Every structure is written in C-alpha cells, then in structure tokens.
Amino acid sequence: MTTRKMTFTLPEALASRLVNCVPAGKRSKYVAKALNEKLFERDRRLKESCLLANNGPDVQAIEKECDAIIEN
C-alpha cells in the first residue's frame, strides 16, 4: 500500500490526548484507522439517507409520472 505524508493542525487538547494515549511509533496508524472508520461511517449514513429519500412516496410518485411519459 502506498502512503502519503500529510500535515494537520489539531487543537492543543486533542493533540495532547493523542500524544498521551498513543505511543510515538503508532500514531500514524492510529489516526489512519480512526479516520477510515469515521469516513466509512459517513459514507454508510449518506447511502442510507439516499435510499430513504429515494424510496419516499413523493419520489416514487414522480418516478411513476416520468415512467408514464417515457412509455407514451
């Protein structure tokens, strides 16, 4: 797996917690895992929201109208 070095600015309290809780040699892996989990959860919620919105009665009614236009 390729990697990319990046620079981030964190609030002092958060940076201190990271330094105090995660050993120096493991911080990049820790942050990468936490970020991956957060982005995965964001994507999951976005997909769920889209499914709920697309299955709403208003959207289904519009789809039926469009289908009727296309079939004619």
Phi and psi in degrees as a GROMACS rama.xvg file:
@    title "Ramachandran Plot"
@    xaxis  label "Phi"
@    yaxis  label "Psi"
@TYPE xy
-78.7846  156.031  THR-2
-128.627  163.337  THR-3
-135.049  131.4  ARG-4
-83.0428  132.675  LYS-5
-134.754  158.655  MET-6
-118.077  131.882  THR-7
-126.854  152.005  PHE-8
-109.28  127.587  THR-9
-118.156  150.939  LEU-10
-59.1197  145.546  PRO-11
-54.6962  -43.3417  GLU-12
-62.1682  -40.6182  ALA-13
-69.5242  -42.768  LEU-14
-60.6707  -41.5872  ALA-15
-63.2785  -41.488  SER-16
-62.7251  -42.7684  ARG-17
-61.2783  -47.8395  LEU-18
-62.2251  -39.6264  VAL-19
-76.4672  -26.4515  ASN-20
-101.539  -23.3008  CYS-21
-122.629  125.448  VAL-22
-58.5559  149.898  PRO-23
-51.9089  -42.7351  ALA-24
-77.1407  -4.23119  GLY-25
-117.816  3.39197  LYS-26
-68.0916  -42.0652  ARG-27
-61.3339  -44.8793  SER-28
-63.84  -40.5157  LYS-29
-62.5508  -48.2118  TYR-30
-65.2379  -41.3117  VAL-31
-60.9243  -43.2499  ALA-32
-65.1487  -45.1125  LYS-33
-63.1484  -42.4751  ALA-34
-65.8996  -41.7589  LEU-35
-60.9273  -44.1584  ASN-36
-63.3749  -42.1294  GLU-37
-64.5913  -44.1864  LYS-38
-68.9556  -37.2141  LEU-39
-61.1684  -44.313  PHE-40
-65.991  -38.6355  GLU-41
-60.8233  -46.524  ARG-42
-63.1778  -39.408  ASP-43
-63.6653  -44.2764  ARG-44
-66.3098  -38.0384  ARG-45
-63.5231  -45.8515  LEU-46
-61.8177  -42.6304  LYS-47
-62.4884  -42.4033  GLU-48
-63.0679  -41.7334  SER-49
-63.8105  -42.9214  CYS-50
-61.7798  -44.0946  LEU-51
-63.7718  -43.5334  LEU-52
-65.5482  -41.9443  ALA-53
-72.896  -18.9049  ASN-54
-98.4961  6.00957  ASN-55
-69.0198  155.316  GLY-56
-61.5671  -35.1707  PRO-57
-64.937  -43.3584  ASP-58
-67.1458  -41.3587  VAL-59
-63.9299  -37.3195  GLN-60
-65.6527  -41.8371  ALA-61
-64.0181  -41.0777  ILE-62
-61.8778  -40.2524  GLU-63
-63.4046  -41.1116  LYS-64
-63.5174  -43.5488  GLU-65
-65.5602  -41.7043  CYS-66
-60.932  -39.5733  ASP-67
-65.224  -38.1853  ALA-68
-66.5474  -44.2202  ILE-69
-65.6495  -38.1859  ILE-70
-71.066  -23.4271  GLU-71
